[in-house]
Amino acid sequence: MELNCPVCDHSLERQGENAHCAQCEQDYAVQALCPECHKPLEVLKACGAVDYFCQNGHGLISKKRVEFVVVTP
């Protein structure tokens, strides 16, 4: 899933939980959402692996199904 800059619509470069726009030279936070209820997911990190958990009854969510959105201030 490609994320675009909310200001210039240029493609963002993902850097973990952040994204960078080379065009605007701005950094943005990226939030993981549940594909079922569209609420924020809890990020679980252990031994180099990253997993996502929905606290709203949907359990573990595959990172292939996670919806990532840019959080604007």
C-alpha angles and dihedrals in degrees: 000000000000120000122209131205112262090218106044102009090235117148113269125226111228116228106178108285091355137063130209129211110211090192097055095023089229130139123218134189116242120214127201115224131193111252090219105047099012092228124133116281127223110243114222117197123187134149092353094306123117120208132176126222128192112214090196097078102280096101123200114006122205112241087233089065099042116114112223120202134181114246111218121200 
